Amino acid sequence: MSIRERLSGNEAVAYAMKQINPDVMGAFPITPSTEIPQYFAQYVANGEVDTEFVTVESEHSSMSTCIGAAAAGARAITATSSCGLALMWELLYVASSSRLPITLALVTRALTGPININNDHSDAMGARDAGWIQLFAENNQEAYDNYIQAMPISENPDVRLPIMTCQDGFITSHAVENIELEETDFVRSFVGEYQPENYLLKHENPLAVGPYGISPYYMEAKKAQAEAMKRAKKVILEVGKKFGDATGRYYGFFESYRMEDADTAVVLIGSSAGTARAAVDALRAQGRRVGMLKVRVFRPFPFDEIAQALSGCKAVAILDKAESFSAAGGPLFAETRSAMYDLENRPKAVNYVYGLGGRDFRVEDCTRIFDELDNIVETGETGEVYRHIGQRE
Amino acid sequence: MENTVEIRWHGRGGQGAKTACLLLADAAFSSGKYVQGFPEYGPERMGAPITAYNRISDTRCTVHSNIYDPDYVVVVDESLIASVDVTKGLNPEGAIIVNTPRTPAEIRAELGGYTGRVCTIDARRISEEVLGNNFPNTPMLAAAVKVSGVVEPEQFIANMEASFRHKFATKPQVVAGNMTVLTQSMQEVQVG
């Protein structure tokens, strides 16, 4: 039975952590970390979990703690945000190349310059090539549900990759909304015990972790990581289906919202998908054939599936909450547009960079994008593909 | 969004506007509603203007932007009227609720022609009389519930007792005072 509650995104993820009761949490206990370790520390202090809670002097060390713990055979977690993730950078690659299924709860926020604490996806998108699985949530419910699915995905023997579950800073992390929580017994049995086949301290068959990878071996290790990321796709779908069968809330690579017969569509990630949903509903009520595709899984990128989902559209707008300074568009745009390249009648595609540093994205903004897509369909002219929305000129 | 009541809170850092916003979400949730309660974050410091928002409805509201056309505005610090356009976008069918010892007519004169209801409550005096200190957010919460009607008053009072017991778990002696503040504020709010 689900439990009706109201929680912020941070509270929801901390509660999932409590229900799972992992072995080790490495956490930098102050800003730029999130409220997640703060709430979790209360569970530790109250004896509600028996997790070894390691407070460290930096995010570099919190990821190092997780790597050490995971290498030793423990289930290790951490949580961070923004420049905290940036400080972990070096270790993100160590975790993924060592094939350690660490779970990181990321609250996505801008990277500084100018100084800013608000939401965008700069941190997560910056880490997109680090070899981590990345799941994104639209709201507190999805942040909670994704967290419960994270370990069954990342710890699967066919995968063994670290995983990042991402929710939007403040918009989701600090907003209180209704949520359906699951019983702890269900969560524990769904997530299961972590039983790695090999680990550093396994006395009958100890595993070497973090050796030097000389040139004759390095590339094989990387190819193995790449293959694991491909295999993760199947596991993500299996876990999402199993979770849905138990809770009624099904998860795939992305959500197609009113995409059947849609002429135009927006493609985006995170909390603004909820805002786009309202825009789609309003325009559908006027008889306009519009839809929305919300990307949940960015790594591995569901290349063929996204292309297929968009194949019936005439024009699509891909929205990026991160600026990658390619001078040609953001990361979601680059990959989505590339995915559509092999379609026979590929839709026209434009990019909108939006919502940087907490800039609000409104229903009206999304409606304007649909108007501009209609214009592209009518004229057949795409015009400038790399656009920004919401900023003053 | 249809059937969604949208509320905007204006306060100053340290006055508890965010807490009041989250308590209102709590109260509405307990009465069976779908709620959103969220502050607008920035480089907070004591005394700086802050804004917080509520959406309350019978179905889940998926919009995650700020609120630009609220049905109700709650002003926790009346000095903000001089520096913030507090009635911006405010629904003329709705109301503004201001913490002030002055009358609704006096406040209306400063609101740039807002035609909806103007409500006042002397949150500071009530708080100081009952709690011995200036905590304006509890009276403002009560006034917001009374004026907006988003929660039935009796249900609200019953729910808040539980919320306060949870919130003040380490200092239960303040629960009774806060409950008195709630009921007194619901009686004293003036609608003009």
Interface residues (C-beta under 8 A of the other chain):
Chain A: R6 I117 N118 E138 N139 D168 F170 I171 T172 H174 A175 V176 E177 N178 S271 S272 G274 T275 R277 A278 G358 D360 F361 R362 V363
Chain B: M1 L22 A25 D26 F29 Y34 V35 Q36 G37 F38 P39 Y41 G42 P43 R60 T62 V63 H64 S65 N66 Y68
